[in-house]
Amino acid sequence: MEVKDFIKNFANQFDDTEISEFKPETEFRELDEWSSLIGLAILNMIEKKYAVKLSFSDMRQAKTIDDLYHIVAAK
């Protein structure tokens, strides 16, 4: 798993946010389009694409996309 692929999959969960907004250092909760439903979609994407089941606690620990990537990679 590479971070650029993870970012692409992460970005695909958003409809209206430009792909250029998604970088490893992006604090995803600060994005205008962020919502709890997108959070659930991201958890679902991670489980389906990476066979990793994250908890809400895992998700809360991450501030940036890179943080989330490292949590997934560690599991």
Buried (B, 14 or more C-beta within 10 A) or exposed (E): EEBEEBBEBBBBBBEEBEEEBBEBEBEBBEBEEBEEEBBEBBBEBBEEBBEBEBEEEBBEEBBBBBBBBBBBEEE
